[in-house]
Amino acid sequence: MWEGVEVRPESTEVRAFQRSGRLPDIADGISMLQQAVTLTPQGHGDLPAYLNNLGIAFKCRFQRTGEMSDIAEAISAQQRAVELTPQGDAEQLRRHLSNLGNSLMKRFQRTALSAQQRAVEITPEGHADMSACVNNLGNAFLCRFEYMGELLDITKAISFQEKAGHANLPSCLNNLGNSFMRRFEQTGELSDITEAISLQRRAVELTPQSHAQFHARLSNLGNSFMKRFQRTGELLDITEGISVQQRAVEIVPQGHVDMPACLNNLGISLTRRFEQTGELSDIAKAISLQQRSVELLPQAHPNLPWCLTHLGTSFMRRFERTNDLLDITQAISMQERTVKLTPQGHASLPTYLTNLGQSFYLRFTSSADHGNIQEAIFNYKSAAISTVGPPRVRLDAARCWARILLQHHPQSPEIIPSFDTALGLVSLIAGLEQTIRGRYSQLEDTSDLALEAASAACALDRVDKALEWLEQGRCLVWNQLNSLRTPLDELRAHNSELARSISEIAFRLENAGSSRGQPDIGMSMSEKITLEDEARTQVELARQWGELLKTTRAIPGFESFLKPLPCPEIMKNLPDSGPIVVINIGTDRCDALVLLDGMHKPLHIPLPKFSVAKATRYRGDLDTELRSHHLRVRQEEHDTAISDADRGIRSAPRGQRTGDTPVHRVLRGLWEYVVKPILDALGFTRIDTASGEVMPRIWWCPTGPLSFLPLHAAGVYRGPNPDSVLHYVVSSYTPTITAITGRVKNGRPIDTKASGLFLTSQPNAPDATPIPGTMREVQSIFETAKRGGVRIEKLEGGDLSVSGCLERMQEFSSIHLACHGSQNATEPLKSRFLLHKGSLELATILQSKLPNADLAFLSACETSTGEAKLSDEAVHLAAGMLAAGYRRVVGTMWSIGDKAAQEVATTFYEYLFTRREVTSDGAFDGTLSAHALHHATQQLRLSLDDSESSLLTWVPFVHFGY
């Protein structure tokens, strides 16, 4: 319930009614103003003002009674006021326009916007009326958002309402709080609902209990508490929400137009609490309140569909608990009425259709009547393919559509379009108008969708669609960044101005997404206004980006510009040195899709003995052992009584924990159920390294929980017949197919002036555990490079600043960072490397131009560790460095020891330096980096025994990229 701010009403009776809400006051006001209008001759200078005030009076009574004739009279009077106001009298004109806009919003909200915009345009800066006019313009955008669902409208609403000022005017605080709540419903950003509650609580505190709008402000505050409860599950929120909404119901006058809304809001909150607690008295009371709400509303009232759908939801929730068929029949009846009363194009229609689909499906589960299944599918599909409405609602509908088909019609041809629709909507819920943090937050509960879709496609023998969906639905944020950085040479040759516009908008969008701050409740209003201006700018940039893409795709030859790639395009530019193996792990099946150079379709290798349950169990076993191993490692490192010679490699005493340990079992399972079947199907045979035969390469692209498991080390390491992947192929990882094929396609020679290696060790970064071994590691590499004539530079500790590090990254094609790494799963672009003089964030690296980036060796802990909630988003430093432009990255899956790190790094570079072409300019590149890491880890492995701790010492080193 938003409130228009009238621009200086001059009627004493109107002001009295606005304070008290007493109908006799406004009736007297209307009577007196009607007499004034009747007695004032045409052409008299006071007539427009009388008409304006009469319109306000009628609108006030409409807000109290809901009588449509009153709002019609209000609009009629105010339209006459605008028409009779001299165009040169800007003072009166802006008042009358703004007040007319308020009344129009009450009857038909979309048409009011132009009147409010014109009122603001003709009001001089600093004028006393400006705040009210700007607030009302914000309300108009809020109203249009509620009808159309466009994010730009609600962002504009917030921006205008904040600029309206009136920090202590309850109506403005209430309106602004409502807008934050509405945006939260669309984006799920917790800071928005927190701000809404803060503003609405303040509005309630500043409103006298006798005020006519006190009940409405209480009800709005209760709504926001309920919305936050839905997101967090915090019972205190729903308890407080119900408490204030009960007060609102108790004090709203009988017959008041707001009574149905107050009753319905309280009913919604009680239903939400029932969903959590199962207390039947809550749902019974909710249904009773919502039935009263529906009974009080006229058939033509615009709020009737909203009240009907929530009544239907409450019946549906009670059915889920009691299985009483009468409840689900009532639910369907209410929801069918809702859909019939809602016009096509309304933003709420997909929500209503989804609710109806859910009710039909629930009735099917009880009655087994297949007609209900067809109705459920029809309504879910209608909601999913709608062109309006919140993307999150449409996505949920699409998932339900697909899952019902999979379960009840597993051969249906609609399975493919249902998942196509769902995956297309994922990119909308995490669109470019949001910050990087916001996008990852939106993706947390959709991470398994692409995997589920790919499993369904494999079951239908559509491996082409499986590949397309896995590429489209995984690593979405990195793919967005790559799209913003896509080369535009072909487009530039066709239309240089269009290419320039795309490049400019892309640059601004990338910066906005990574640099925009988060609102904080302690911020000043000016700081909040600045943030909202930035948010509005980003939303507008995203809109412009979409329009530019449409323009480009209308050009012959550019129809697929930056669209998800079809299978034949994905299969182009594959490396010729080995296959890329995508392993999809769904809930019911596991499949490998092998991409080989020269083929036009993936090779499908089912893996029937592996499952998501096994992968999850393996990950749990490995995590348990890693925690124990990590504690042992740290104890050894910090025990100053043990000399370096005594400490040796970071491992437990040799021979400890004989037998098949959890780590051995994990590696054996990965070998027997995943890796060996793939190698056998591809015809790979064991290679004797002593023969000098060059091992082929393989790129692993795992999904889901498999992303956290070491496929590159899969094998049997104990017993009479040890065997492992190390004897067959040289392993690399890639987060997506295009991360490799893009490097193959756009392979470019490195500028010889940049060819070389920059080294840094940061043993004593502030607030981090000292890592003294890094200096020995870097010194050893430096001496090896010098002997080999490689162009190299070394800066350590306090000699290197953050800006200095960035400069070296631009000057040298390869970089070795021996330091602490810090991953930020919530905001991956804030993941950073800790230097002595500050932190080098991934966002800063991404914003730098690194045209010659080749190899990054990240000698830090856990630089390729992902995040469980975002297993398919590759939220780690190694993937980030690939996104920044590096062709290949060496990282670690978990904590590493100083001496192990030193030995692997030294052996790695010795391998590269001794196999490079000797040149006078000291050129160096990482072309053989995968083979070099394979060799280095093998050397370390062979110096150890086969204990669990030894495995955990060499296994974490991994290679990413080309």
Secondary structure, DSSP 8 states (H G I E B T S, - for coil): ------S----HHHHHHHHH--HHHHHHHHHHHHHHHHHS-TT-TTHHHHHHHHHHHHHHHHHHH--HHHHHHHHHHHHHHHHHS-TT-HHHHHHHHHHHHHHHHHH-GGGGHHHHHHHHHTS-TT-TTHHHHHHHHHHHHHHHHHHH--HHHHHHHHHHHHHT--TT-HHHHHHHHHHHHHHHHHH--HHHHHHHHHHHHHHHHHS-TTSTTHHHHHHHHHHHHHHHHHHH--HHHHHHHHHHHHHHHHHS-TT-TTHHHHHHHHHHHHHHHHHHH--HHHHHHHHHHHHHHHHHS-TT-TTHHHHHHHHHHHHHHHHHHH--HHHHHHHHHHHHHHHHHS-TT-TTHHHHHHHHHHHHHHHHHHH--HHHHHHHHHHHHHHHT-SSS-HHHHHHHHHHHHHHHHHH-TT-TTHHHHHHHHHHHHHHHT-TTS-HHHHHHHHTTTTTHHHHHHHHHHHTT-HHHHHHHHHHHSSHHHHHHHHHT---HHHHHH-HHHHHHHHHHHHHHHHHHHH-----TTS-HHHHHHHHHHHHHHHHHHHHHHHHHHHHHTSTT-TTTTS---HHHHTTT--SSS-EEEEEE-SS-EEEEEE-TT-SS-EEEE-TT--HHHHHHHHHHHHHHHHHHHHHHHHHHH-TTS-HHHH-SSS--TT-S-S--HHHHHHHHHIIIIIHHHHHHHT-----GGGT----EEEEEE-GGGGGS-GGG-EE-SSSS-EEGGGT-EEEE-SSSHHHHHHHHT-----TTT-SEEEEE-TT-TTS---THHHHHHHHHHHHHHHHT--EEEEEGGG--HHHHHHHHHH-SEEEEESEEE--SSSGGG-EEEETTEEEEHHHHHHS--TT--EEEEESTTTT---GGGTTS--SHHHHHHHTT-SEEEEESS---HHHHHHHHHHHHHHHHHHS---TT-----TTHHHHHHHHHHHHHHTS-SSHHHHHHHTTEEEEE-
